[in-house]
Amino acid sequence: MHTLHFPDDERPPWLVYPVLALGNFDGLHRGHLRIIERVRRGAVERGGTAMAMTFDPHPPRVVRPDRAPPLLMTTAQRIEALERAGIGCVAVVRFTLEMSRWDPETFVRTVLVDWLRVSEVWVGANFLFGHERSGNFSLLRALGQRYGFRADKIDPVRYKEFVVSSTRIRRLVAEGRIDEAGALLGRVYSLDGIVVEGRRRGRELGFPTANLQTDNDLIPPRGVYATTLTIDGIVHAAITNIGVRPTFGDATEATVETHLLDYTGDLYGRHVRLGFVQRLRDERYFEDVDALRAQIDADVRRAGRLFAKMSV
């Protein structure tokens, strides 16, 4: 897959009939994937290039940083997910305070027309753009007619009774409802990171853990979760504790500690992906180490039964 950056990169000569999915695509959820599916189909029909455009940093972080939401994905995760979804080229627009002041037509003319020379642009039904989000789909379609590209939209996607949106998924993750978040995403919610040294409390208890250092914004709340840990492309069953180890009282900041059910190798310094399957319980204080050890053993057995049903 190719990655282009605005305003640094010139339009490559191989870019033919760009069919573009335009949006932030945080989480790349079921609704986003419907747009991607339509873009891929259009590119195949016309012998063009299936593209997606996203923004870095996330526009609210520039326009209203005090109210910007924590993101479901890092930029690297978003690009990887778009490639996995079948996008051949991702255009990453460097969003600046100056760009935030552009009116909708300036954005369309400068980025979509002069830079990419798009043939088609697909957006979600609630897509807004330009200064103070003053541009909507109707304006985008009118500008497309003026500048010679087709603009179309995908209606909101529903999962059961819910409209799928990044905002709703962020709320579910923040509340620890990670199985519901995964249903709207179409996959488990994941953190990427590197395994670092911890206090080795888990090893002392007989349940060695991998401590994750991550650049992801949105960490699920304190508690114990059934998780997966992907190492070198292989998915392993695990349980994860997020919290401050109240039984020991030796931590002031929450850590992410994962015990693998079927892996005993050294993971320090390894890059891994932690996927959240189901919340098992709240983090609790225990009267002594034996009580904590017994609870962890029960957590492991419960997670094992869950993963047996899932064939993980």
PLY file of the C-alpha trace (Angstrom):
ply
format ascii 1.0
element vertex 312
property float x
property float y
property float z
element edge 311
property int vertex1
property int vertex2
end_header
0.00 0.00 0.00
1.11 3.55 -0.73
0.92 6.43 1.73
0.88 10.05 0.57
1.23 13.11 2.82
-0.23 16.55 2.21
1.31 19.06 1.71
4.72 17.35 1.49
4.24 14.83 -1.32
3.51 15.52 -4.96
0.78 13.63 -6.74
2.40 10.40 -8.04
2.12 9.65 -11.76
0.72 6.16 -11.13
-2.40 7.53 -9.42
-5.20 6.75 -11.88
-8.88 7.63 -11.39
-8.75 8.08 -7.60
-11.94 6.92 -5.88
-11.67 8.45 -2.44
-13.16 7.65 0.98
-13.00 10.89 2.94
-13.19 11.08 6.73
-11.34 10.68 10.01
-12.00 6.91 10.19
-11.15 6.64 13.89
-11.73 3.01 14.82
-12.51 2.02 11.21
-15.83 0.60 12.39
-18.67 -1.10 10.52
-19.96 2.21 9.15
-16.55 3.19 7.83
-16.12 -0.22 6.24
-19.34 0.27 4.28
-17.80 3.40 2.73
-14.56 1.52 2.02
-16.49 -1.29 0.38
-18.22 1.17 -1.97
-14.93 2.87 -2.82
-13.27 -0.44 -3.64
-16.17 -1.41 -5.89
-16.02 1.92 -7.72
-12.28 1.61 -8.27
-12.66 -1.89 -9.72
-15.51 -0.82 -12.00
-13.46 2.04 -13.44
-9.97 0.60 -13.30
-8.97 3.24 -10.77
-7.27 3.49 -7.37
-9.17 2.84 -4.14
-8.05 5.59 -1.76
-8.82 6.87 1.72
-8.01 10.28 3.15
-7.54 10.89 6.84
-6.14 13.68 9.00
-3.22 13.91 11.40
-3.51 15.30 13.96
-7.21 14.71 14.55
-8.89 18.08 13.72
-10.49 18.62 17.17
-7.00 18.48 18.71
-6.12 21.55 16.69
-9.41 23.44 16.79
-10.54 22.71 20.36
-7.81 20.73 22.16
-9.49 21.08 25.56
-12.52 19.13 24.27
-10.83 16.74 21.83
-11.88 13.13 22.44
-9.38 10.34 23.11
-8.91 8.39 19.90
-9.65 4.74 19.29
-6.59 4.35 17.06
-3.15 5.76 16.51
-2.45 7.03 12.99
-0.30 3.94 12.34
-3.15 1.64 13.41
-5.58 3.52 11.19
-3.33 3.23 8.13
-2.78 -0.47 8.79
-6.52 -1.07 9.18
-7.27 0.75 5.92
-4.74 -1.41 4.11
-6.27 -4.52 5.65
-9.68 -3.34 4.40
-8.39 -3.28 0.82
-7.39 0.36 0.33
-4.52 0.76 -2.11
-3.42 4.26 -1.10
-3.92 6.38 2.01
-3.58 10.17 1.86
-2.69 11.65 5.26
-3.44 15.36 5.48
-1.43 17.31 8.04
-4.14 19.31 9.77
-3.04 22.75 10.97
-4.64 25.80 12.54
-4.29 27.53 9.17
-6.13 24.73 7.40
-8.89 24.88 10.02
-9.65 28.40 8.76
-10.11 27.29 5.14
-13.64 27.55 3.84
-15.03 24.31 2.35
-14.32 25.29 -1.24
-10.68 26.09 -0.49
-10.21 22.61 0.99
-11.89 20.93 -1.97
-9.98 22.95 -4.55
-6.57 22.71 -2.85
-6.55 19.12 -1.61
-9.09 17.12 -3.59
-8.79 18.82 -6.97
-5.36 20.46 -7.32
-3.44 17.82 -5.35
-5.23 14.50 -5.94
-7.46 15.28 -8.93
-10.10 12.93 -7.52
-12.70 11.29 -9.71
-15.10 10.21 -6.97
-15.47 11.10 -3.29
-17.52 9.04 -0.82
-18.39 10.18 2.69
-20.67 9.28 5.57
-24.11 10.84 5.81
-23.08 13.26 8.59
-19.80 14.38 7.05
-18.89 18.03 7.78
-15.81 19.93 6.64
-14.25 23.36 6.28
-14.07 26.30 8.68
-16.30 25.72 11.72
-17.58 22.56 9.97
-19.66 24.76 7.67
-19.57 22.37 4.70
-21.95 19.42 4.44
-22.62 16.72 1.87
-24.91 18.93 -0.23
-22.12 21.48 -0.60
-19.57 18.75 -1.37
-21.81 17.42 -4.13
-22.28 20.92 -5.57
-18.52 21.51 -5.51
-18.00 18.16 -7.18
-20.26 19.24 -10.03
-18.29 22.48 -10.33
-14.87 20.84 -10.31
-15.66 17.68 -12.21
-15.81 14.86 -9.67
-18.65 12.74 -8.37
-19.60 13.05 -4.69
-21.84 10.51 -2.97
-22.62 9.34 0.56
-23.35 6.19 2.52
-26.31 6.19 4.90
-25.68 5.50 8.60
-25.03 1.86 9.45
-26.96 0.31 12.32
-25.96 -2.62 14.48
-29.07 -3.99 16.16
-30.75 -0.84 17.53
-27.64 1.38 17.48
-26.23 3.70 14.83
-22.54 2.81 14.58
-20.30 5.79 15.32
-16.82 6.46 16.71
-18.39 8.58 19.46
-20.57 5.71 20.68
-17.67 3.25 20.55
-15.44 5.59 22.56
-18.12 5.82 25.23
-18.51 2.04 25.38
-14.76 1.50 25.74
-14.51 4.21 28.41
-17.28 2.45 30.35
-15.58 -0.94 30.09
-18.28 -2.33 27.80
-15.65 -3.65 25.45
-17.68 -6.58 24.08
-20.35 -4.09 22.91
-17.64 -1.84 21.50
-16.22 -4.80 19.61
-19.63 -5.58 18.13
-19.84 -2.06 16.65
-16.22 -2.13 15.50
-16.60 -5.54 13.90
-13.49 -6.77 15.80
-12.02 -6.51 19.28
-10.80 -3.15 20.56
-7.00 -3.21 20.59
-4.00 -1.42 22.02
-0.58 -1.58 20.38
2.58 -1.24 22.38
5.86 -2.59 23.64
6.43 -4.92 26.60
8.43 -3.21 29.35
9.82 -4.14 32.77
7.37 -4.13 35.65
7.61 -4.90 39.38
7.32 -8.65 38.70
4.39 -8.97 41.11
2.65 -11.40 38.77
5.69 -13.69 38.65
5.82 -13.73 42.46
2.18 -14.87 42.47
2.81 -17.60 39.90
1.15 -15.65 37.07
3.90 -13.78 35.18
2.66 -10.75 33.26
3.72 -8.63 30.31
3.49 -4.92 31.11
2.33 -2.92 28.11
3.54 0.57 27.27
1.21 1.99 24.65
0.70 5.19 22.64
-3.04 4.58 22.38
-5.19 7.32 23.92
-8.16 5.35 25.15
-7.41 2.73 27.79
-10.37 0.74 29.16
-11.16 1.43 32.82
-9.62 -0.44 35.73
-10.59 -4.07 35.93
-9.79 -7.58 34.76
-10.44 -8.55 31.15
-10.32 -11.62 28.94
-7.93 -10.53 26.21
-5.79 -11.72 23.34
-2.14 -10.85 22.83
-0.84 -10.97 19.27
2.89 -11.72 19.04
4.53 -11.94 15.62
1.12 -12.39 14.02
0.08 -15.26 16.34
-2.92 -14.69 18.62
-2.62 -15.96 22.20
-5.33 -16.20 24.86
-4.68 -14.04 27.93
-6.14 -12.14 30.84
-5.28 -8.50 31.54
-5.46 -6.41 34.67
-5.68 -2.63 34.33
-5.15 -0.86 37.61
-2.93 0.09 40.53
-2.56 -3.27 42.35
-4.51 -2.15 45.46
-3.57 -5.28 47.40
0.09 -4.25 47.30
-0.42 -0.50 47.48
2.81 0.17 45.59
1.46 1.94 42.50
-0.08 5.36 41.95
-0.67 5.12 38.19
-2.63 2.43 36.43
-0.64 -0.20 34.55
-1.71 -2.69 31.86
-0.50 -6.17 32.83
-1.24 -9.25 30.75
-0.86 -12.90 31.70
-0.78 -15.31 28.77
-2.58 -18.62 29.15
-0.42 -20.52 26.67
2.95 -18.77 26.30
6.07 -18.79 28.47
8.72 -16.99 26.40
10.50 -13.72 27.17
8.55 -10.75 25.78
10.59 -7.77 26.99
11.04 -5.25 24.20
8.59 -7.02 21.88
5.90 -5.13 19.98
2.50 -6.67 20.63
-1.21 -6.05 20.12
-3.59 -6.43 23.06
-7.22 -7.17 22.13
-10.05 -6.81 24.65
-12.65 -9.57 24.43
-14.75 -9.33 27.60
-14.65 -7.61 30.97
-14.47 -10.19 33.77
-14.65 -8.10 36.94
-13.67 -4.88 38.70
-10.24 -4.42 40.21
-10.45 -5.27 43.92
-8.45 -5.11 47.13
-7.72 -8.49 48.76
-6.87 -9.09 52.40
-3.80 -11.16 51.58
-1.75 -12.52 48.71
-3.32 -15.99 48.95
-6.79 -14.55 48.38
-5.49 -12.59 45.38
-3.78 -15.68 43.98
-7.00 -17.69 44.30
-8.97 -14.99 42.49
-6.45 -14.80 39.66
-6.64 -18.57 39.30
-10.43 -18.28 39.06
-10.06 -15.50 36.46
-7.72 -17.66 34.38
-10.13 -20.60 34.47
-13.07 -18.37 33.52
-11.14 -16.86 30.63
-10.05 -20.33 29.53
-13.67 -21.48 29.32
-14.52 -18.38 27.29
-11.68 -18.91 24.84
-12.50 -22.60 24.50
-15.89 -21.57 23.10
-14.17 -19.13 20.74
-11.44 -21.58 19.61
-8.66 -19.13 20.53
0 1
1 2
2 3
3 4
4 5
5 6
6 7
7 8
8 9
9 10
10 11
11 12
12 13
13 14
14 15
15 16
16 17
17 18
18 19
19 20
20 21
21 22
22 23
23 24
24 25
25 26
26 27
27 28
28 29
29 30
30 31
31 32
32 33
33 34
34 35
35 36
36 37
37 38
38 39
39 40
40 41
41 42
42 43
43 44
44 45
45 46
46 47
47 48
48 49
49 50
50 51
51 52
52 53
53 54
54 55
55 56
56 57
57 58
58 59
59 60
60 61
61 62
62 63
63 64
64 65
65 66
66 67
67 68
68 69
69 70
70 71
71 72
72 73
73 74
74 75
75 76
76 77
77 78
78 79
79 80
80 81
81 82
82 83
83 84
84 85
85 86
86 87
87 88
88 89
89 90
90 91
91 92
92 93
93 94
94 95
95 96
96 97
97 98
98 99
99 100
100 101
101 102
102 103
103 104
104 105
105 106
106 107
107 108
108 109
109 110
110 111
111 112
112 113
113 114
114 115
115 116
116 117
117 118
118 119
119 120
120 121
121 122
122 123
123 124
124 125
125 126
126 127
127 128
128 129
129 130
130 131
131 132
132 133
133 134
134 135
135 136
136 137
137 138
138 139
139 140
140 141
141 142
142 143
143 144
144 145
145 146
146 147
147 148
148 149
149 150
150 151
151 152
152 153
153 154
154 155
155 156
156 157
157 158
158 159
159 160
160 161
161 162
162 163
163 164
164 165
165 166
166 167
167 168
168 169
169 170
170 171
171 172
172 173
173 174
174 175
175 176
176 177
177 178
178 179
179 180
180 181
181 182
182 183
183 184
184 185
185 186
186 187
187 188
188 189
189 190
190 191
191 192
192 193
193 194
194 195
195 196
196 197
197 198
198 199
199 200
200 201
201 202
202 203
203 204
204 205
205 206
206 207
207 208
208 209
209 210
210 211
211 212
212 213
213 214
214 215
215 216
216 217
217 218
218 219
219 220
220 221
221 222
222 223
223 224
224 225
225 226
226 227
227 228
228 229
229 230
230 231
231 232
232 233
233 234
234 235
235 236
236 237
237 238
238 239
239 240
240 241
241 242
242 243
243 244
244 245
245 246
246 247
247 248
248 249
249 250
250 251
251 252
252 253
253 254
254 255
255 256
256 257
257 258
258 259
259 260
260 261
261 262
262 263
263 264
264 265
265 266
266 267
267 268
268 269
269 270
270 271
271 272
272 273
273 274
274 275
275 276
276 277
277 278
278 279
279 280
280 281
281 282
282 283
283 284
284 285
285 286
286 287
287 288
288 289
289 290
290 291
291 292
292 293
293 294
294 295
295 296
296 297
297 298
298 299
299 300
300 301
301 302
302 303
303 304
304 305
305 306
306 307
307 308
308 309
309 310
310 311
